[in-house]
Amino acid sequence: MADKARARANDPRSEAAKSRDLISRGDYTSTPFGKTLFIILRSLDPFLQYSILAHGTGTGVLHRLGLRTLPPGPPIHTGVSLIDNLGLSPYRLILLAMTAGSALKQNIWVSGISGEPMDVKAATIVSAFNTVMNGLNNYAFLLTATSASTNSDFPQTPLVVGGALYVTGILVELGAEMQRKRFKADAKNKGKPYTGGLWALARHINYGAYTIWRGGYALAAGGWVWGAVVGAFFFADFATRGVPILNEYCEKRYGADWENFKKQTKYRLIPGIY
């Protein structure tokens, strides 16, 4: 408790900013239990999403509300038993892969990249939020009124576009975080902000990339409208909450170096857009 209180006191941000952020900036207290819990919860998510996609878990409630859902569709046959035994159609298999990819990326981040603590509360909230978002995407796919899947030839355009955005976002987010990790690991860079690599394209490129893959996943599952709604939600949250909170921290920690970074890199989230 003393270490946590000391780290919070050393955080230069306002109390209002701290209260709106789950991450304790500048705090490197070890939290093995919280991080382990996070990894476990995120690892369980693909199994939950599989039960939705393969067995329609929860769709009984939707049917009682008068909503219709898609039939299962013919399962894929690849000759790989691990995949074929899932019994999923190609479209559903791709959505499951998106769920698994998001869990893998986030577990890599919390176990090998992030130095900040992850207490039990934060681990539970962040894990639950991502599971809910993935579930909403998959239910949007299952509902005939909102599904991106149609009777047209596979693959459908929303799946192609959404899949491309998803892969781009995941890889950019992971790549940017790994670049910053390597920079911070060098003792000569202590007290300096990382301004190179992918971060030279946007000051909070990891937030922008997360927005892109989240919007892409939603587009692939629920079509253009749902994809736009989800993408707009994350964009607005980062633009009005995440970026200002982190900017305040960086201004106070890095001073002139951060101001110079803002001058040379004008975009905040997504290059060419914002």
Secondary structure, 3 states (H helix, E strand, C coil): CHHHHHHHHHCCCCHHHHHCCCCCCCCCCCCHHHHHHHHHHHHHHHHHHHHHHHHCCCHHHHHHCCCCECCCCCCCCCCCHHHHCCCCCHHHHHHHHHHHHHHHHHHHHHHHHCCCCCCHHHHHHHHHHHHHHHHHHHHHHHECCCCCCCCCCCCCHHHHHHHHHHHHHHHHHHHHHHHHHHHHHCHHHCCCCCCCHHHHCCCCHHHHHHHHHHHHHHHHHHHHHHHHHHHHHHHHHHHHHHHHHHHHHHHHHHCHHHHHHHHHCCCCCCCCCC
